[in-house]
Amino acid sequence: MEKDSLIQIKRLSSDEGYYNNVFKKTEKIVSVIFYILSETKVSPVTETHIQMIKDRALRTHEISLETLMLQGHEVHEGLLRFQFGLVALLSTLRIAEVARVIPGDIVLLLTDQLDAVMRYLNNHYLAREGVPVEELTEVVVARTVPKFSPKAKSSSTPARQRRVNIPAGDISTDAYLVYSQLTDRAERIKTVLEAKPQATIKDIAEVITDVSEKTIQRELNSLIEKGQVLREGERRWSRYSVSK
């Protein structure tokens, strides 16, 4: 069979995980920040901080929009620039907290959300040594010209799905395995823990995004009772590993 194929480079906007877990989350964070600032009393003391936060938030949103157009070799450099913007926004919020312009509990909430975005960026994009070409390109068949062959046989048997091997310590490349090949929640959690020992609940939730952190916690408690998972630390500092 002869094929004339056209290779098209994918933009980051076509990555559903990035769009939902990075771009949309950043958009929501910026919206919350502007709502908080609208409820903050403006005074000679707070005015400078409020304006700095607005500028940082707007710039962060602009950069996040620019990342949707990134493709191929542009992705790593563009996402690093975006991450620097998130860090700058976070620093500005913490300075405002110290100056008592924004309450500490609100800054803590925003910090957790920004941290989740940055951790997702790092785990799924920036921590990789290289990006597989299959993830950057897609083949579009423009024209297919079949060759006649009397020996050609059609087969309705689907190709066997290949199991993906996850590099140790890397939870950025296992989404295919977690979502496509494992349906049992406990097995999915253990798969993440095998890839990243000493993981927190947040680490697991960044990969298994279709259930809540409370559900993951309940499943972990069940696995601990069965002796399949070990826990170190208490409460929010707990880290989990698969029992050997």
PyMOL commands that set and color helices and strands:
alter all, ss='L'
color gray80, all
select helices_A, chain A and resi 12-14+16-38+47-67+74-98+104-126+133-136+175-180+185-195+201-207+213-225+235-237
alter helices_A, ss='H'
color red, helices_A
select strands_A, chain A and resi 2-9+137-145+229-232+239-242
alter strands_A, ss='S'
color yellow, strands_A
deselect
rebuild
show_as cartoon
